[in-house]
Amino acid sequence: IVLIVNIILSFIMSFYAAKKPKKLQTSLFNAHKKLKSFTAIIDKYVITATTKPNSTILDVSTAFEKSSGYTKSELIGEPMGIIKYKGRDKSIIEELWTTILSKQTWIGEIQNRKKDGSTYWLEQHVIPTLNNKQEIESFVSIGIDITAKKELEKLATIDKLTGIYNRRRIDEFLQIEIEVAKRHSQPLSLILVDIDHFKSVNDTYGHQVGDEVLSKTTQIISQNLRKSDIFGRWGGEEFVIICPQTNSKEAFVLSEKLRTAVENYKFDTVGNKTICLGIAELNNGDNEDTIIEKADKALYKAKESGRNRSVICRL
């Protein structure tokens, strides 16, 4: 009886023992299948790239090919600079390299150039991978295309008619520049610009011609500004220029340059037009409201004094 029981038990145990590896094998096969499917999804939809420490591309995802316009064969072996956009903010790139070379993950937004020359934006994580000796072996970048988001942000801050910053964005810039100027004890000036007798242009020639005068005036001023100047439309026929690291005397020289440029230009339909400019320099007790108020007073004085002139607020 004992022998028979042992045989029966052995048979049962053998059956389950044989069945368990089969279940394990099935589970492993299913897990591998899911992993393969997940990897294919990542490859198709997530913009990833792996590079050597010197930025030579080792591998890219299909999504990376699609976003950059280059094929995998065109990318592998090339430096990551193949998608470099020349207008990138250099401070961001310096921050990126400082972070990843210290073996930390960098997270930020970066603008790249496609094969056709157009640009696109990525929100990126750049992750250093380390070997057994804790040395950097490669960098893995994982990105999300945020070009549409950037375009919407741009539309929210740009004046539709003139293509320069709108009042909302200028307000933000002014607040930032005042904080920077005060923190570093640097000069800062503000220039308010107004087109002389602009209402008569609209009344005489219509709003379409008025819009053309606004657009052309914007273009003339933009072409004569410095790279550091921040230019925006304040409203109607008024513009504002924020001049970082600039005192009132230097701002006056710039204002006269702008005034002369507009005065010497002959507009279609309306002929010559002129502008008034009011200048204010930031003082210790000033904020956004007070510096604008001072520039506005100087602008009013310029109009009162016969127009086509630049005036510094002496308060």
Secondary structure, 3 states (H helix, E strand, C coil): CHHHHHHHHHHHHHHHHHHHHHHHHHHHHHHHHHHHHHHHHHHHHCEEEEECCCCEEEEECHHHHHHHCCCHHHHCCCEHHHHECCCCCHHHHHHHHHHHHCCCCEEEEEEEECCCCCEEEEEEEEEEEECCCCCEEEEEEEEEECHHHHHHHHHHHECCCCCCECHHHHHHHHHHHHHHHHHCCCCEEEEEEEECCHHHHHHHHCHHHHHHHHHHHHHHHHHCCCCCCEEEEEECCEEEEEEECCCHHHHHHHHHHHHHHHHCCEECCCEECCEEEEEEECCCCCCHHHHHHHHHHHHHHHHHCCCCCEEECCC
